[in-house]
Amino acid sequence: MDSINSRIAEELGVRPQQVEAAVALLDEGSTVPFIARYRKEVTGSLDDIQLRHLEERLRYLRELDERRISILASIQEQGKLTPQLERDIKLADTKTRLEDLYLPYKQKRRTKGQIALEAGLGDLADGLFNDPSLTPDTEAARFIDAEKGVADVKAALEGAKYILMERFAEDAGLLDKLRSYLKQEATLSARVIAGKEEEGAKFRDYFEHDEPLKSMPSHRALAIFRGRNEGILSSALKVGDELPGTMHPCEGMIGQQFGIQNQNRAADKWLGEVVRWTWKVKLYTHLETDLLGELRDGAETEAINVFAHNLHDLLLSAPAGPRATLGLDPGLRTGCKVAVVDSTGKLLDHATVYPHVPHNKWDQTLAVLAALCAKHAVDLIAIGNGTASRETDKLAAELIKKYPAMKMTKVMVSEAGASVYSASELASKEFPDLDVSIRGAVSIARRLQDPLAELVKIDPKSIGVGQYQHDVSQLKLARGLDAVVEDCVNAVGVDVNTASVALLARISGLNATLAQNIVSHRDEHGAFKTRAALKKVARLGEKPSNRLPVSCA
């Protein structure tokens, strides 16, 4: 643990004691916003960005250490743990490096190389490798043994070849060199699968696409991966022109690693074939899978970061404030759903109007909307940006022009996630007797009043500010977006007299039960006059209510 803390401290440029304190708090169940806000004196004022990085690295390095311990135990049990190997494993700083070192000792199905070793062909492999002047056929003849499954010279040489191939392919130093080389020099090549051109028209840009692996942006990588998953595209890593009959650069690196070169000795041609097969059969697919996995991980991380950034900006959009608002959820055949909420977001009235085709009840709609706005002193009109939004925006503009004395303002609002919220359990609890479609209009009105308070009720993935969100790790996406919501809520705080259970539950130091208790107490006893009044809430008691990021305005 000390080494993990020291490493994270070095990465963050802070003292190990600060990291140690933060780790202890995280292990106790404290959240990042809680630590950043209320435990500054303990962590030496680590901010939320530093703490998020610390939390992520702590998770990774602990997983790395758990795997390290498991690997050391496995190799020790096999009786093959040397001091040098143990040192290398303890110094491994990535999961990839650790798995490369473990590869030769990993328990696996019987391979052709293992079968050849059991047949006694290890000496043949070692002999030809150590002394290329030996004649392969002559040496192989000495190992023919039908009882051991070595029927002839060809079988003996084939077995020896697989022994060396597996030995070469499990060399951690070689794997590291090849991986580094391919990262810099390889090209990701995408091609359309024959016969899929029409079906996969949306992937047309990638039907014949080549791009350096090291500079491929995340959105193109994810598009290619999606095309491959849908059976439209094939993909492969390539280096150079890879002309037939020429040596692949990676074959040259394998030969160099093991001192194999063609000097026209008797076994040189056979050893060259071993190198060629090592690359094509053993290493190419393995490294391609690894590197494309890394590309996908990096692309996912970038996509999630962009999503998180967009979500952050959306949640912290300037609120219109506590003003009576009319929400319009546009529609054509099924009509526009209308909801009026007061300055606190409480539903006052609702209706369904049919101004557009095929009904065309334009004038009747204007009359209904004018009556609602006059009755409830509406200041703002929030218009969802979905189907028929432009037509509905024109309707609102005519309403405002026709009734200038009302001094209303119209605003187009993103309705992403409104339908998800309207059918959610939370919406059912808020409006048990309200039609699902009207709930969406309520959400549109409220998100203009206070985007954060309303959008926090919706699964972040349904808010619609990210690309390829269904192609990335859902666990990582949920973790990243939840962190954004948590940080936003705790950065700006909430009004405890208007906040919903969903919003209060995001406050550091509170949970869903305490949030519900606060709302229940508020409903029963009225608004909180002071922070001290929060102590009367069931189970909140003597918690530091004076330090919660809430106001009693």
N, C-alpha and C positions, 0 to 999 in steps of 0.2 A: 504493500500500500504506500509506503514511504516513497518508493521509486516512482509510482504512478503520480503521486502528488507533486513530486519534484519536477517530473516531466511536464505536467500540465502548467505548473508555475513558470517554467522556462518558456513554454509556448505563449503564455499570456503576458509574460514580462512582469510578474508579481512575486511576492514572497511565498515560499512554501507554506508558511503559517496561515496565510490568507486562504490558500486552497484547502488546507487541512480543515479549517473552520467551516468553509462552505460545504465540503464533502460531508462533514458530520451533520450539518443541518439538513442536507438533501437525504441522507440516510435515515434521518428521524422523520422524514415525510414532509418537510417544508417545501413549498413551491418556490420557483425562481422569483416571481414578483414579491412574495412574502419576504424572502431573504434580502432582495435588493432594497426593499422599502423599510423593513423593520429590523434588520440585523446588520446594518452598516457598521456599527461599532464592533461587531464580532468579526466580520470579513475584511475589515479595512477598506470599506466603501467600494467593494466590487459592484459594478453596474450590471444591468440585466443582460447586456450583450456579452460581457465577459462570463457571466454565470451560465448563459445558454451554451456557450462554447465549452465551458468547463463540464457541464452536465453531459453533453454529447460525447466529449473525449473520455470522460470517466466511464461511460457505458462501454465505449469501444475498447479501452485499455483493460477494463475488468474482464471483458469477454476474451481478449487476447491472453490475459494471464491464466484464465480458467483453461483455455485450450492448451497453453504452454505446459501447465501442470499435468494435464491429461496425456499429452504427447511424451513428456519425460517419463511418466509412469509406464507407458506402453513400451517404450524402447528399453527402459530398465528391465522390465519384465521379460523382454526377449534376450536380455544379456548382451545387448549391442551398444550400450551407452558409453561412449569414450569421453574423456575429459574435454577434447576439442569439440565434439558434437554437442556436449552439454553446454559448453561456453557459447557456441553459435546459437543454440536454441534460446538460451537466456538473453542473448543480445538481439534476437529477432524483433524488429520494431513494427512489423506489419503482419497481418494474418496471411498474406500471400507468401512472404518470406518464410514464415513458420511452416506452412503447408509444403513448401518446396523442400525444406529440410527433412520433413517427416515422410516425404514420398517413398523413399527406398524401404522404409520400415512399416509402411501402412499395410494393414491386413487386407488382402484382396484375393479374388478368385485365382485359382491356379492359372498362371500364364504360360505361354509357349516357352518363355525363357526359363521359368521354374521347372517345367517338365524336362527341358533339355539339361538343366543342371542335375536333376534326379537321374537322368540317363548317363551321367558321367562326362558330359561334353564341356564342362567348365575348363578343363585343361586344354582342350583344343582351342577354345575361344582365347584363353590367356596366351597360349603359344603363338598363335597367328598375330595377335595384337602386339605382343612384346617383341616378336621377331618377324617382320614382314618379308624377310628373305626366304622363309619357309614356303614350300609349295603346298597350297591348300588341299588339293586332291590327295597328295601323298600323305599328308598329316591326317586327313580325315579318314583315310582307309584304315588306320589303326584303331578307330573308334567304332567301327561297324559292329553291331551286336543286336541281332534280331530279337533276342529275349528282352532287351531294354527298349525296343521300338526304333532302333537305328538300323534301318534296312540296307542302306547303301551310302555312298560318299555324299550324294546330294542331300540326304536326310541329315547326315552329320554336320555338314556345313550350314544347313538351314538352322539347325538347333543352335550352333555356335553363334550364328548371326543374331538370333533373337536374344541370346544371353548378353551380347555386347550392346544391342539396341536398348535393352531395358536398363543396363548399367549407365549408358550415356544419357538416356532420357530422364534419369533420376538424379542427375548431378545438379545440386542446387546452384552452384556457381554458373554453370552453363545456362540454366533456366533464367537466372537473373540477367545475364548478358543478352540473351535472345529477346527477352521481354522488353528490356530497355531499348534495344535496337529497333524492334518492331513499333514501339510507341512513337519513335521519331521518324521512321522511314516508311511505315506501312500505309497503304491506301485502302479505304473501305470501298468496296465495289458492290453496287446494287444493280440487279438486272430483273426485268419482268420475266415471270415464268411463262413459257410458251402457252398460248391459248387463254391467258388471263388478262389480255390487254383491255378488252371492253369492260369486264367485271371490275377491274381495278383502275378505272379511269382517274379516280381521285389521286392516285399515286403516280400519275403520268410523269411528273418531274423527276421521278427516280427510276424510270424504266431502263435508263442507261446512265448511271450516275457514278462518278469516281471522285473521291475527295480524301485528302490526307487525314489520317486518323487523328493526328495531334491537334488539328485545327477545326474539326467538325463541330459546329454549334449544336446545342442540345436539341433544338426543335427539329433539325434535320435528322439527327440520330434517332429520336423517338419516332419520327415519321417512318423511317426505314424499318425500325423494329416492329412498328404496327403493321406495315405492309407485309413483313415476313410472317408475323403471327397470323395474318389473315390469309396466308397462302398466295399472295399476289407477287411478292418479291423474293428473290434469293439474294444472299449477301456473302461476301468473302473478303478476307484480308489478302492483299497482294503487295509484293515488293518489286519495284522496277517493272520491266517488260515481261519477265519470266518466260523467255523464249524457249521453245522445245530444244532439248539437246544442250542447254547451257546450265552451268551449276548455279543453284539458288544461293544467294548471299548467306543465308542461314546455314546451309550445308558447309560452306567454307568456314564459318565460325565454329561449327561442331568439330570439323577436322582440326582446326587450329587448337581448340580446347584440349584435344587428346593426342596432338602430335601426329595426326594422320595426313600424309601427303603423298602424291603419286611420284615416286622416284624410279618407276619401272621395275620394282622388285616383284617377286613372285606373288606375294599376297596383297600388293597395293590395290589392285583392281577389286579384289574381294572386299577389302576394308572400305574402299570408296563406295561400294554398294551398301555396306553396313551403314555408313554415314547417310547416304541418300534415303534409305529406308527409315532410319531413325527420325529424320526430319519429316518425311511424308506420312509415315504411319503413326509414329509415336508423339511427335512434338507439335506438328502444325495444328492439328485439331485441338489439342490441349491448350496451346497458347492462344489460338484464335478465340476459343471459348472464354478464356480468362480475360483477354483484352476487350472483347465485346461486352463482357460482363462489367468490366471497369468503365467502359464508355457508357453503358446503360446507367450504372450507378451515378456517374458524374452528371449525365444528362438529367436523371431524375432529381438529383440534388439541386441543379440549377433551375429546373422547371418548378420545383417546390419553393425555391427561394423567390422566384419571380411571382409565383402565386401568392406567397406570403406577403411580399412587398405590396402587391396590388390590393390584397385584402386589408392590409394595414392602412393604406391610403383611403380605402372605401369606408372602413369602420370609423376613421377619424375625420371624415368629411364634415364640413361645418354644418351643425344642426340649424334648422330653421327656427327652432325654439318652441316654447309653450304657446302655440297659437292654434286656434280652431282650424281644422284642416278637412277638406273634402278629398277623398281618395277615389280615383277613377281607374278601374281595371278594364281596359278597352276590349271590345269584341264586336264581331259582325253579326252572324246568324243568332248567336245566343245572347246578344245584347251587351251593354256595358254595365258592369257592377259598380254601384256607388255606395260609399260609406262615409259618414261624417263622424269625426272624433273631436273631443274637446281638447283643451290645452294640455291636459295630462294624458291624452291618448285613450280616454274612455269612449267607447262607442256610444253615440247619441242617436243615430238614425241610419237607415240604409234603404236602398231601392235598386231596381233594375230598369234600365232605359234602353230604347232601341232606335238610336238616331241614324244608324247606317244601313246599307243594303243588307238584306232584302226588305227590311221593314220601313226605313226612311222616315221615321217619326222625329224629324229634326226639331220642329217648333215645339212639339209636346215635351221633348226632352229638355229644351231650354227652359221651359216653364217649370218643370219638376226641379231642375237644378237650381233655378233662381229661388224657388220657394224654400228649398233646403238651406241654401246659403243665407237667406234672409232670416230664417227661423233660428239658426244656430250661430249667426254672426261669424261666418266663415271668412278667414283671412287668406288662406292658401288653398290652391288646387294642385294636388299631386296626381300626375298622369303616368300610368305604367307604360313602359316603352315596348310593349309586345305588339301582337297583331292589331291593326287598326289604330295604332298610336298617333300617326300623323293626322288621321281624320278626327280623332278625339281631341287632339291638340287644337285643331281648327275650331272644334266645337267650343272648347274652353275659351279660346280667344274671342269668339263671338259673344259668349256669355259675359266676359269681362267688359267688352266694348258696349254691350247693351245696357249694363248696369254699373256705370262708372262710380256711382255713389258708394258702392260696397267696397271699393278700393281693394279688390282681390288681385293676387299674383299667382300665375301658373308656373309650375316647374315639372319638367320631364324627369321621371325617377326610374332607375333600373328596377325591374320587377323580378329579376333573377332570384329564384328560391321562394317566391311568394306562394306558388302552388304547393311546394314542398312543406312550407310552414302551415298552410291552410288545412292540409290533411294530416298534420302531426298530432301526436298525443297532447302536446302542450296547447295547441290551438283548440283541441276538443275540450280541454279543461277550462280554457279562457272563455270560449263561446260554445257551450254544449248544445244550444238550441239554434245556432246560426248556420245557415247553408255554407258549405265549403267555399263556394265561389265568392261569397261576400267576405269571408275571412281574408281572402287575398286582397280585396280592396282596402280592408282595415290595415293590413300590413303595409301596403303602398303608402297610405296616408301617414302612418306612424314613422316609417323610415325617412320621410322628409322632415318630420319634427325632430327626430333624434336617431340617426342612422345606427349608431352603436347599440342603443337600447333595443332596437328592433331586430337588427341583423344578428345579434348574439343568440337569438332564439333558433337560428337556422343552422343546420350542419354547414360548416364553412365550405365544404366541397360543392354545395348546391348554390352558392352565391354567384358563380359564373364569372370569376375574374382570373381563371387560369387556363392554360392549354395542356392537352394530353393528360388531364388529371386522372383519367381511367387507365392510363398506361404506366403509371408510376406506382411504387410501393404504397399501398393504401395505409399501411401502418405508419410509414415515415410521413406521408402527407397529413394524416390526421394529427400526428404528434406535432408537426411543424405549424399547422394552422391553428391548433388549439393553443399553442404557445403565443401566437400572434394575438388571438382574441384575449387571452389572459393578460398579456402585456398592455394591450390597448385599454382594457377596462380599468386596470390598476394605475395606468398613467393619468387618466383624466378623472377617475372617480365616478360616483353615481349619486343621484339624489335618493336618499333612503325612503322618501315619502312618495315617490312615483315609480321607483325601479321594480321590475318584475322579478319573480323568483329566478328565472333564467339568468338575468343580469346580475343579481346579488350573489348567485352561486359562483360567479367568476371572480369575486373579490377574494384576494388573498386573505386567509384566516377564516373564511367562511366555507361552508359546504352546502349541499342541496337541502339538508334537513334544517340547518340554521337559517338559510335563506327563506324557506317556507315558514319557519317560526316567526321571522321578522314581518313577513307580509300578513300572516294570520293575526299577529298582535296589532299591526297597523289597521287592519280591517275592523278589528273588534274595539280598539281604544282610540282610533283616530291617528292623525299625523304625529310624528315625533317632534317635540318642541326643541329638545336639546340632545346632544350626543349621550348625555348621562342617562336619558330615558331608555336607551338601547339596552341598558343593563337589566331592565325588567323583562326582556324577551327570554322565553324559556330556553335554557341550555346555553344562552350567550353569557349570562351572568357577569362575572368579573373579567371577562376577556378584555383586552385593551381596546374597547369600543371607541375611545377617544383617538385611537390611532388608525382606525379603519379609514380607507379612502372614500368616505361618504359625506354627504352634506345633508342638513335638515332644512334646506331652503323651502 
